Amino acid sequence: MFADLGVRFLIQSFLAVLLGGVGTFEGPALGAGVIGVLSAGLPWVTSPVLADVLVFVIAIVIVKFRPGGLWSRERS
């Protein structure tokens, strides 16, 4: 057993909820879909470590422009 077992999945789950928005079921499901597609697709074009960093950077950019999440109706 390692001390960091599952931390990557925990971070991706947190990003999915953060991207989708809290309060509905559809929001985190949409966020999980976005994170899943990016996490599966980016390693095909770049290294896996850089893909994880890019997923995190893309999530930060999305949250900067949509602070309520992708599913929210309000815009900043």
N, C-alpha and C positions, 0 to 999 in steps of 0.2 A: 504494500500500500504506500502511496505517496501522499504527501501533505496537500498537494495542489490538484488532487483527483477531482475532476468535474468543474473546475473553476472556469474553464473555457465555455462550457455549456451554460453555466450560471450567468456569465457575462452576456452571452448571446440571448438568453431568455430575458434578462433585464432590458437589453436593447430592443427586443421585440415588443415588450410592453411599453417602453418609452416611445418608440416610434409610432405604435398604433394608437396610443392614448388610453388612459384608464377610464373605466366607467361603462364600457360596453364589451361584449364578447367579440364583436367583429373587428374592433380596433387592434387588439393584440394579435388576433389571427392574421390580419393583414400585415402587421409588423413582422410576425414570424415568417410569413411568406416572403416578404422582401428580404429579410435577413437570410433565410434559407436559400433563396435564389442567388443572392450575392455570394454567400459562403460556398456554394457549390460551383458557381460559374467563374468566379475570379481566379481560383487556382489553375484554371485551364490556360489563362493568359499571363499569369505572373506566379511568383513563388508563393507557397502556402502561407508563409509568415507575413509577407507583404500583403497578401489577400486579407488576412485578419486585420491588419492595420487599416487597409482601405475600407473594409466594412465599417470599422469604428469611425473613421473620418467621414464617410458618407452618412452615417447615422448622426453625427454631430452637425453636419451641414443641414440635413433635413430638419432636425430639431431646432436649429437656429431660425429657419424660415417658417416652420410650423410648430410652435412650442406646445400646442395642445395635442399634437400627434397627427398622423395622416388621416384618421377617421373623423377628426373634429371639424366642425363647421366654421369655427372662428379663424380668422387670419390675423397675422400680426401686422 
